[in-house]
Amino acid sequence: MKYYKILKGNVGGFGNKTHSKGSTVTNEMFPNGNAKTLCEMGFLEETKAPKKVEPVEPDATDITEKETETVEVKTIEDYTKVEIMDELKFQETDFNPLDKKAVLFDLLK
């Protein structure tokens, strides 16, 4: 597996996903041979694999704070269809804008 850093703009990969400038991507995120072509065109630069980050154990105060937090659960009535579509775009979830509000809301879960 080869790693690349995106040098210019946004670059499209598999599944209509776009990767933004400064992101680290792999050749497996693109159709066969596209990463090499994009590198030759100056959109990508081959780089080393990113270092793995060790997970940090939370201390006791973090756990007690999380236990006391309340989570607000929104229902379908709390959204408009446009707000649901905006959230799906933000989550990079594929959807059909012609679907009914309830169908789109189910995709948020």
Secondary structure, DSSP 8 states (H G I E B T S, - for coil): --EEEE-SS-EE-GGG-EE-TT-EEEGGGSSTTHHHHHHHTTSEEEE------------HHHHHHHHH-------GGG--HHHHHHHHHHTT----TTS-HHHHHHHH-
